[in-house]
Amino acid sequence: MTEQTWAGIRERVLRLCSAPGAEQVFGYHGHGFALADPLTADELADLERWLGVRLPDAYREFLREVGAGGAGPSYGVFPVRRAAGGGWEWVGDGGSMTTPARLPEPFPQAGPDAELLDALEAERPDEADFESAEEYEEAEEAWWDRWETLMWSEDRTVGAICLCHIGCAERRWLVVSGPERGRIWADARCDGVDMQPLRLGPDDGTPATFRSWYLEWLERAERTTTDAARTAEGATADGAALAG
């Protein structure tokens, strides 16, 4: 499976570092198409032993064959590395949201009850109901505390690894335990939307796995740089024709 899945992928990614138009790929300025070194077999074994769970095959093979993190969808795949105080950690804007000790727990396929969220939304303070801005701000802050407790509970993301952020506090998670194991979930809770399975393709596409999610990004990045190179060549040819 390793050779079929990831053979040549690291090389393809690194070639994009110097490809014309690389900067036009979304997230380029976050990762620059750089990859961390792959984990050794001993490092991967130590990581899984410390986590108490075997990682999904496609991801564990990625860590061994492609890299421990770096270039990838949006702003890149959060690198996993040894933590200063022992153990392991995922590093990036959201990497600390992963709770290693709870990865063996099944990832919940449903979040907060919709009725609870609706009821809380109905109680959101209205500035017109307050005599002063200070009173409103205090009530608004208390309301947000309740909302965050409900929506951002650690219980929502047990059994999953926060893999990357796509901007504006939206992130992607890889489920490692439970019925959704191996699939990518989209996290737009910053917009008040519960986590949902990520789907690739037109309309309501197929559920994204780590492999399909990563390779779809790589193919799209290669198309972007190829198109940019052709555009640049065309502009050069047009310029030469006009000069002639």
C-alpha distance (Angstrom), angle and dihedral (degrees) to the residues before:
residue distance angle dihedral
M1 . . .
T2 3.80 . .
E3 3.81 94.6 .
Q4 3.82 93.4 44.1
T5 3.78 93.4 46.9
W6 3.80 106.7 38.8
A7 3.82 109.3 12.7
G8 3.81 108.4 134.3
I9 3.82 94.4 -0.5
R10 3.80 95.9 113.8
E11 3.80 89.9 51.7
R12 3.81 92.1 48.7
V13 3.79 91.5 52.1
L14 3.80 94.8 47.2
R15 3.81 91.5 49.2
L16 3.79 87.6 62.7
C17 3.81 89.7 64.4
S18 3.81 90.0 79.9
A19 3.80 99.2 26.4
P20 3.83 116.3 124.6
G21 3.77 108.9 -104.8
A22 3.81 94.5 20.4
E23 3.78 89.3 134.3
Q24 3.81 89.4 62.3
V25 3.80 91.5 67.2
F26 3.79 109.6 100.0
G27 3.80 110.3 -107.6
Y28 3.81 94.5 19.6
H29 3.79 92.4 126.2
G30 3.78 89.1 54.9
H31 3.81 98.6 53.7
G32 3.82 107.8 7.8
F33 3.82 89.1 -148.3
A34 3.79 89.8 -74.6
L35 3.80 120.3 144.6
A36 3.78 130.5 -157.8
D37 3.79 116.3 -124.0
P38 3.80 113.7 -85.4
L39 3.79 117.5 -102.0
T40 3.78 117.1 -101.9
A41 3.79 118.9 -120.3
D42 3.80 89.1 -104.3
E43 3.80 92.5 49.9
L44 3.79 92.4 50.1
A45 3.80 90.8 48.5
D46 3.80 90.6 49.7
L47 3.81 91.4 48.1
E48 3.80 93.3 51.9
R49 3.79 92.2 43.3
W50 3.80 90.1 52.6
L51 3.81 92.3 46.8
G52 3.77 93.3 45.7
V53 3.80 91.9 -135.4
R54 3.80 137.4 86.5
L55 3.78 110.4 -119.7
P56 3.83 119.7 -126.3
D57 3.81 109.5 -81.4
A58 3.81 97.5 -116.1
Y59 3.81 92.9 51.3
R60 3.80 95.8 43.9
E61 3.82 89.5 49.7
F62 3.80 89.9 48.5
L63 3.80 89.0 54.0
R64 3.81 89.9 51.3
E65 3.80 100.7 39.9
V66 3.81 108.1 26.4
G67 3.78 109.7 23.8
A68 3.77 146.1 -64.5
G69 3.81 88.0 -101.6
G70 3.77 141.9 -50.1
A71 3.79 129.5 104.2
G72 3.77 113.3 43.9
P73 3.79 144.5 106.1
S74 3.80 115.8 -11.6
Y75 3.82 108.2 -23.5
G76 3.78 94.5 -5.0
V77 3.79 140.5 -91.8
F78 3.79 112.5 -60.4
P79 3.82 108.2 -111.2
V80 3.80 117.5 -121.1
R81 3.77 114.0 -142.6
R82 3.76 142.7 156.5
A83 3.79 111.8 -75.4
A84 3.79 120.7 -125.6
G85 3.80 92.0 -119.5
G86 3.80 94.7 45.6
G87 3.76 132.1 -82.6
W88 3.79 123.2 54.9
E89 3.80 138.1 -67.8
W90 3.81 142.0 -171.4
V91 3.79 111.8 -124.5
G92 3.80 124.2 -149.1
D93 3.78 144.8 67.4
G94 3.79 95.9 -40.9
G95 3.78 99.4 7.1
S96 3.79 90.5 115.4
M97 3.81 89.0 59.0
T98 3.80 88.1 78.0
T99 3.81 111.4 95.5
P100 3.82 104.5 -151.8
A101 3.80 94.5 -169.6
R102 3.81 90.9 58.9
L103 3.81 99.7 45.6
P104 3.82 92.9 102.3
E105 3.84 89.4 61.0
P106 3.82 116.4 95.6
F107 3.79 113.0 -98.2
P108 3.84 109.7 -116.6
Q109 3.78 113.0 -118.5
A110 3.81 91.9 -154.7
G111 3.77 130.5 46.9
P112 3.81 132.4 -160.0
D113 3.79 116.9 -15.5
A114 3.80 109.4 -91.7
E115 3.80 91.0 -133.8
L116 3.80 90.5 56.2
L117 3.79 90.5 51.5
D118 3.80 91.8 47.8
A119 3.79 91.3 48.8
L120 3.79 91.3 50.2
E121 3.81 91.5 47.4
A122 3.80 89.1 53.2
E123 3.81 89.1 56.7
R124 3.79 95.0 52.6
P125 3.82 109.3 130.1
D126 3.80 118.7 -104.0
E127 3.79 113.4 -145.4
A128 3.80 90.1 -141.5
D129 3.81 89.7 65.8
F130 3.80 94.1 62.1
E131 3.78 130.2 79.1
S132 3.79 95.2 -146.2
A133 3.78 138.6 28.5
E134 3.80 89.6 -123.8
E135 3.82 92.7 58.1
Y136 3.78 91.4 47.7
E137 3.80 93.3 49.0
E138 3.80 90.9 50.0
A139 3.82 92.1 50.6
E140 3.81 91.7 44.8
E141 3.80 91.6 51.5
A142 3.81 91.5 49.6
W143 3.81 89.9 49.6
W144 3.80 92.4 51.2
D145 3.79 89.6 50.4
R146 3.82 89.1 57.3
W147 3.81 91.9 45.3
E148 3.80 93.2 50.4
T149 3.81 91.6 47.6
L150 3.79 89.4 54.8
M151 3.80 100.5 39.3
W152 3.80 101.3 32.6
S153 3.77 100.5 42.4
E154 3.81 113.2 146.0
D155 3.79 86.3 -127.7
R156 3.81 88.9 71.8
T157 3.79 94.6 66.5
V158 3.79 105.3 35.7
G159 3.79 111.5 133.2
A160 3.81 93.4 28.6
I161 3.81 139.0 94.6
C162 3.79 121.1 -138.6
L163 3.82 100.6 -128.2
C164 3.79 107.6 177.5
H165 3.77 146.5 -21.5
I166 3.77 123.5 -120.7
G167 3.81 97.8 -163.2
C168 3.80 135.9 -82.5
A169 3.84 91.0 53.3
E170 3.82 93.6 -62.0
R171 3.79 114.8 135.2
R172 3.81 144.5 179.5
W173 3.80 125.3 -127.5
L174 3.81 132.5 -161.7
V175 3.79 114.2 -144.0
V176 3.80 112.1 -137.7
S177 3.82 101.7 171.4
G178 3.78 134.3 41.8
P179 3.82 134.3 21.9
E180 3.82 93.0 -39.5
R181 3.81 93.7 53.5
G182 3.81 112.3 149.6
R183 3.81 95.7 19.2
I184 3.80 130.2 113.1
W185 3.80 119.9 -123.7
A186 3.81 125.9 -160.4
D187 3.79 117.5 -130.5
A188 3.81 115.8 -156.4
R189 3.78 96.7 150.5
C190 3.77 87.7 129.6
D191 3.82 84.9 74.2
G192 3.78 93.9 45.9
V193 3.81 93.8 -99.9
D194 3.79 121.2 129.2
M195 3.80 119.5 -122.4
Q196 3.81 115.0 -82.3
P197 3.81 136.5 -173.4
L198 3.80 110.5 -90.4
R199 3.80 113.2 -123.1
L200 3.79 127.1 -162.1
G201 3.77 127.0 -150.3
P202 3.80 134.4 36.6
D203 3.79 121.5 -35.7
D204 3.81 110.2 -13.2
G205 3.79 98.0 -8.3
T206 3.77 131.0 -176.2
P207 3.82 121.1 -64.0
A208 3.79 110.8 -89.3
T209 3.78 120.1 -116.2
F210 3.78 122.3 -166.9
R211 3.80 90.0 -101.5
S212 3.82 97.1 48.6
W213 3.81 91.8 42.0
Y214 3.80 93.5 52.5
L215 3.79 98.0 40.8
E216 3.81 92.5 46.6
W217 3.80 87.8 55.4
L218 3.81 92.9 47.9
E219 3.81 93.7 49.8
R220 3.79 90.8 48.1
A221 3.81 91.2 48.7
E222 3.80 90.8 50.9
R223 3.81 91.2 50.2
T224 3.80 90.2 50.4
T225 3.79 93.8 52.6
T226 3.82 92.3 43.5
D227 3.80 91.3 51.7
A228 3.81 90.5 47.0
A229 3.81 91.1 52.0
R230 3.82 91.8 49.9
T231 3.77 91.3 48.8
A232 3.79 90.8 50.3
E233 3.80 91.3 48.6
G234 3.78 90.8 49.6
A235 3.78 91.9 50.1
T236 3.81 90.4 49.6
A237 3.79 91.6 49.6
D238 3.80 91.8 48.3
G239 3.77 90.5 49.5
A240 3.78 92.1 50.3
A241 3.82 91.1 49.0
L242 3.79 91.7 51.7
A243 3.77 91.4 47.1
G244 3.81 90.3 50.9
